[in-house]
Amino acid sequence: MDSNGTSFLDKVLNLVKEDRSESVPLIRFKHPKELEAILDLDVTKGVSDKELEQCVRQVLQYSVKTHKATFRNQLFCGTDPYGLAGAWITEACNTSQYTFEVGPVFTLIELKLLNHILKLFGIPHGDGIFSPGGSISILYGLVAARYKKFPEIKAKGMRNLPEMVIFTSEDSHYSIKKAAHWLGFGTDSIRIIPTNAAGQILVHKLDEAIQVEKDLGRCPVFVNGMAGTTVLGAIDDLDAVADVCKKHGVWMHVDACWGGSLMLSPKYKTKLKGIERANSISWNPHKMAGAPLQCSVFLVRDKGLLHEANSAAAQYLFQEDKFYDVSYDTGDKSVQCGRKIDAFKLWMMWKARGDLGLSLLADQTMATAQFCLEAVAKRPGFKLVVNELQCPNVCFWYIPSFMRGQDMDGQWWEIMHKITPKIKELLTLSSQLMVSYSPVRQYKNFFRFAFTFHPTVDEDQVLRMLQSIEDCGETVTLDMVS
Ligand SMILES: *Cc1c(COP(=O)(O)O)cnc(C)c1O
């Protein structure tokens, strides 16, 4: 390798470019043991650059092309190319987002972008931070809510405090369970509130559940409203949730990890009306909007709270007697010490496209999802789980011919529960499509198409993907699933 490694980096960049060509398959699936046998992963003996280049080729060859339209497996998808450029730049700069002195430009960018986002979400006087994902953002939310209620917790811990209770909808993301465990509430402190068929929280049930806990002398500390559930894309009636939170004096968080990107569109942001009344919000630009992983924002209405709740005032890093304005050393708001520059990727995308450009991408994404929903509704053998679009999620079953015209009784649904994963397997092995499936509540395994800003998917591509599902679905037999 040359002294600063640039010629190797040039080679790698070219390999990445080649890997993005049209003819490269979505996936060359191998089972773990098969893959292990193909790859030379041992690091004991160093190799030459030439050999390493071969290794890189192999790594790329067997990696999933998440930038293809046929990658519908996750809520993230292809990256915004400007965002990817931003990620490369910050990786190359290799610095940390904690003090102004080591990240002067990135500090200003994070502050500027957070202010822009706070305005967009309707809490212009709030505060925020970029965090490594939605699961961490909800930890921030719980910590902020708990600290606000009982500031003594920071020094004394939970002993001597009343039992605290957390409320979330049945369809919410599992990260709240992990957070409840990590923060010492315990998962039993979560009250799961039922939803309607479309996955929206039943607000009157929430109201009742909070009252029950109060009557029992417990302390309701956190309500988690959803703006885009992970599977169905359900958006709660956030205004109604806010009314209940206000009535009971409980912290309102909105998990907008998925649906928050709709705030970028003047046309669709009305779906999230009421979010501006939240005490805290989490949004993952790395999902629908296509910022490179990871890029997650935590917002809080109460300015100063993040710092108060999280600061530890380390004297070796956040010295008070520095030669510049130390209010720009924003890192003590974070639970992390070193922190990646996640704001810059999003800033690059936003700078390139502006508010208008991002809103057009959101509108286009919703239009594609609407087209898909209507196509699924019309198509023989396909059956929608929810008939109306909330976020750009389209959830459906494919019912092979041999299953049609029968009673859809419990036994029939048990077979469907196995057919969906079988179709997925066939689609993956043939590299036609990677699509996610899930059961939700009473619904047996179904497919979820979730549309994202990147890559743009045209109507033909949507129809071709449905056709792939149908083609593979028709090769499934009863034997294969019994
Ligand atoms: C993905 C997701 C999360 C978790 O975000 P990560 O960045 O994957 O940790 C939280 N809430 C919802 C609704 C999600 O879809």
The ligand as a Gaussian input file, in Angstrom:
#p B3LYP/6-31G(d) Opt

LIG

0 1
 C      -37.102000       0.795000      12.765000
 C      -37.976000       1.326000      13.800000
 C      -37.461000       1.655000      15.070000
 C      -36.052000       1.330000      15.464000
 O      -35.129000       2.048000      14.742000
 P      -33.618000       1.507000      14.592000
 O      -32.917000       2.662000      13.954000
 O      -33.670000       0.308000      13.711000
 O      -33.114000       1.179000      15.946000
 C      -38.309000       2.234000      15.977000
 N      -39.592000       2.478000      15.663000
 C      -40.119000       2.166000      14.466000
 C      -41.553000       2.457000      14.191000
 C      -39.337000       1.563000      13.504000
 O      -39.875000       1.208000      12.344000

